[in-house]
Amino acid sequence: MLSHTVLKRMEQLPKLSIAGKRVNGLFNLMKCDLLWEQAYERIARNQGSLTSGVDGETFDGFSPERLHRLMSQVFSGSYRPLPVRRVYIPKVNGKLRPLGIPTVNDRLVQEVVRSILERIYEPVFSEHSHGFRPGRSCHTALDAVRGVWTGVKWLVEVDVVGFFDNIDHDVLLKLLAKRIDDERFIGLVRGMLKAGYLEDWQVRESFSGTPQGGIVSPLLANVYLHELDEFMEEYRQRFDKGGQRSVPAEYWRLSANMQYRWKKIRRLRAEGKADDPAVDQALREIEQIGERRASLRARDPFDLNFRRLRFVRYADDFLIGVIGSKDEAREVMATVRAFLSNKLCLEASEEKSRIAKASDGVRFLGYDVHTHTQRRTGKVVRDGRVFRPRMPSDIMQLSVPWDKVAQFCATKEYGNWSAFVSQHRPRLLHCSDVEIVMAYNAELRGFANYYALAWDVKKKLNKLTHIWRASLGRTLANKHKCSVMQVFNRLRCGTDYQVSYMVRGETKTAKLWKSTELTVGEIRYGTIDIVPATAMWSLNRTEFVERLNANQCELCGAEDKACEVHHVHKMADMKVAPLGRKMISARTRKRIVLCKPCHVDLHAGRLPDRRQLQL
């Protein structure tokens, strides 16, 4: 299929999906070479490309011929996904999470399927869904809670038992069929779900779930829980009641008394009696009444005729906010549990699902989420009048949990958190000074940036920063066999600490990160040079794909031999490559195009050293 035809078709998919029409021709759309080349480029640049599936194959040695053979198998119907290789990775709570590693071929097919499904579903996914979506993250989910959940009284946590392992295949395929009118394409997804997994050298069938680790699994999970998002939106519209909370009777009475006295003052002043003792008496009474009124809420927090429902979802982490009574919160939880069970065949955990007072808070995406009522500020003068502004109550706040800070300190081996004692890190002693400083910077900066939305992030980082900096000093002191004071005296530059290093004869510096560089309360993104709104479906060949299709060995220059991709495990593998290629490979996923003989010689260690060649 021609690239411009594919591009036009890809542009139509979101429009058809938004219009509620079922899309077809997706299997034929997969016949475009550019989709497969793009899939290869996305996967092969990651470190996981050197991880093998059950067949032991990696992307090392990949070639255009191999890609075309895979495409032929898919289109002829002979392609069968292989079982994923199951491994277990540790979770934060000490338990193990199963991870499925697909084969190289299966990863490519999944990536092509994912790119098409994303074009169909991304435009119709709920604004309350934030997991595994472009332009969304944990921060956008938390920012939504912080921004519009003011006034919430109850927080409802709904924990789904083993979500990824319990997705019902039949339900998922029916959901896909609601928007996709292409049996061959859906059959491809069915094959991925039914592929099974290899564990303890035994192949086990998959009757439910999507393998965590599969490229298409996160998107399929969002498709599955999109039904929950739509249900919650419909339920929210039925649940919400009232335009605004009513004003308490006592607050209304005091306000009326104040207005009566202001009218009296204005009348006396209009009559030229501004110095009348009655004016001073009325002003004193207004101040006294204002003090009493300020101790009351301007709106009734328990107004039975006003209620609201809020919800947010990140993957299977689901949080609901209720402005209403606890009985209404219980009703919400029961309704959601029934929907999960009856419509999605999922079970909510009895132990982990709970209802909490918003002031007590819950743990969501690593943050402590709770409400807080601010105290009144000082006096404010506006238009010649002095008054105390009323601050909003039940503001949703995000906080950094102390246990997360202590856990981070222990995981990174900075020292003993409770004893406030730092330690050196022997594993970094073989690194250069700049590598050590950059490693410490990256760790703490990453932790701080994740918790940047918390109001108390700098307060919670204070102790951690002291232990972190002392650990860095001890590590460098241990490496150079000197004291910690000598290390920091050498690194000090004004109010900063920095280490110098050379790049092409030019002196550069790496400064030690400081918490003052952190912007609290903002979501900050890095920028990349890509035209907006085109990154997810751009079909242009990359520089590497062009090199691969040129069919020219980058070592010997041969053009008459079949070429393969070599994935560099270390920079020593690049010793016969030009310097420019070495620099590019040092920054990106390291891949070079080799002819078959050169590839065999490289793995056998028979290639000459670069210093013996004339470059």
Residue, then its C-alpha position, 0 to 999 in steps of 0.5 A: m500500500l502506498s505511503h500517502t494512501v496509508l497516511k490518508r487512511m490513518e488520518q481518517l481513523p480518529k474521525l470515524s471513531i469520534a463519529g461512532k462508526r465502526v472502522n474496517g480495512l485495518f488488516n489491509l492497512m498493515k500491509c504498508d512497509l512503513l508501518w513495520e519499519q516505524a514499529y521496528e525503529r520504536i522497539a529496536r532503539n530500546q534496551g529491551s531489544l536485546t532481551s529474548g523471548v522463548d525462541g532466544e532471538t533478539f533484534d541483533g542480526f535483524s534484516p529487511e528480509r526477516l521483516h518481509r518474511l514476518m509480514s508474509q506470514v501475517f498476511s498469509g495467515s500462517y503467523r502464530p504468536l508464541p507464548v511469552r517468557r514469564v519472569y518475575i520482578p520485585k514489587v515495592n511491597g516485597k511481592l513479585r509481579p509476573l512479566g511476560i516477554p514476547t518474542v521479537n516477531d511478536r513485539l513487532v506485530q504488537e507494535v503495528v497493532r498498537s499504532i493502529l488501535e491508538r489512532i482509533y481509541e485515543p480520540v474517544f478515551s475519557e478525559h478522566s483516564h491518564g494511564f499509558r496515554p500520550g501527553r498524560s501521566c501520573h502528574t496529570a491525574l494528580d493535577a486533576v485531583r488537586g485542581v477540581w476536587t475542592g469540597v470533597k468529603w469522602l474518598v472511595e478507593v476501588d482496588v481491582v484484584g489482579f486486573f491485568d491477569n483477570i481481563d476476560h478475553d471474550v469481553l475484551l474482543k466484544l468491546l473491540a468489535k464495537r468499534i472495529d469491523d475487521e475480523r482478521f484484525i481482531g483475530l490477530v489480537r485474539g491470537m496474542l491473548k491466547a498465546g499463553y506463557l512459558e514458565d518452568w519450561q512448561v507452556r501454559e494456556s491463557f484463559s484470561g488477562t493480558p501479559q504485563g510486558g506486552i507492547v499492546s497490553p496497556l492499550l488493551a487494558n485502557v480499552y477494557l476500562h474505558e467501559l468503566d469510564e463511560f459508566m462513571e460519566e453517566y453515573r456522575q450525571r445522574f448522581d450530581k444534584g443542585g446548583q450550589r450549596s445553601v447558605p446556613a440560616e445563622y450565616w444568613r441572619l448575621s449577614a442581614n444584620m450587617q447589611y441593616r447597619w451598613k444601610k443605617i450608616r449610609r443614611l446618617r452620612a447622607e444626612g450630614k451626620a457622619d460624626d453622630p455616635a450612632v455611626d461609631q456604634a454601628l461600625r463596632e457592631i458590624e465588626q463584632i457581627g463580622e467576627r461571629r460570621a467569620s467563624l461560620r461556613a458560608r455554605d452548608p457542607f452537609d446540604l442534602n440537596f447538593r452533591r457531586l461525584r468526581f473520579v480519576r483513573y490511572a490504569d487500574d488505580f481508580l479513585i472516586g471523590v464524593i461530595g455528599s453523605k457517607d451513605e451516598a459514598r457507600e452507595v457509589m462503592a456498591t454501584v461500582r463494584a456491581f458494574l465491575s462484576n457484572k459487566l467486566c467480570l472483575e472483582a474489587s478487593e474486600e480488603k483494599s477497597r475502602i471509604a475514607k474521610a477526605s480529611d484523613g486522606v488516602r494514598f494515590l499514585g505514591y502521594d498522600v491525597h487529603t483535604h485541608t481547610q486554610r486559616r484566614t489570612g491577615k487584613v486586606v485593604r481594597d477600595g479603601r475598605v479593610f476586611r479579612p478574605r474568607m479562604p476556601s475550605d476542604i481544599m485538596q492537597l497532595s503531600v509527600p509520604w515520609d515512608k516514601v522518602a525513607q524508602f528512597c534513601a534506603t533503596k539508593e543506599y545513601g545511609n541510615w534514614s532514622a539515625f540521620v547517618s550517611q554512607h559511601r556507595p562502593r558500587l560507584l567507586h570505579c566511575s569518574d567524578v563527573e559520572i558519580v555527581m551526575a548519578y547522584n543528581a539524576e536520582l534525587r532530581g528524578f525523585a524530587n520532580y515526581y513529587a513536585l506537585a506536593w505542597d510540602v516537597k521541599k520540606k520533606l526533601n530537606k533531611l534527604t538532601h543532607i544525607w544525599r549530599a553527605s553520601l556523595g562526599r563520602t563516596l568521592a572521599n573514599k575514591h580519592k582517599c581523602s576527607v569529606m571536607q577536602v572533597f567539598n572544598r575542592l568542589r565548592c564554587g561560590t554557593d554551588y558545588q561542581v566538578s569539571y571535566m574535559v570534552r574535546g579540549e574544552t572544560k565543562t562543569a557539572k553542578l550538584w543539584k539543589s532543591t532551589e532548582l525545583t519548581v513546586g506545583e507545576i507539571r514540567y515537560g521536556t521538549i523535542d524537535i517534533v512537529p506537534a500532533t504528528a509524533m504518534w503517526s508520522l510515517n517518515r523513514t528514520e535515518f537508521v531505516e534508510r541506512l538499513n534499506a541501502n543494503q550497504c555494510e558500514l564496515c567493509g562498504a559491500e553493497d552486494k551482500a545481504c545486510e543485518v542489524h548488529h546491536v552494540h552491547k558495548m563501545a568496543d564493538m564499534k572500534v572499526a566504525p567512524l568516529g561520527r558513528k561512534m558518537i551517534s551510537a553513544r547517544t542513541r540505541k547502538r545499532i550498525v548495519l553489517c553484511k553477514p560475513c562482517h557480522v559473523d566476524l564481529h561476534a567471533g572477535r576476528l575484526p581488526d582494531r580501529r587503530q590498525l586501520q586507515l580511517 
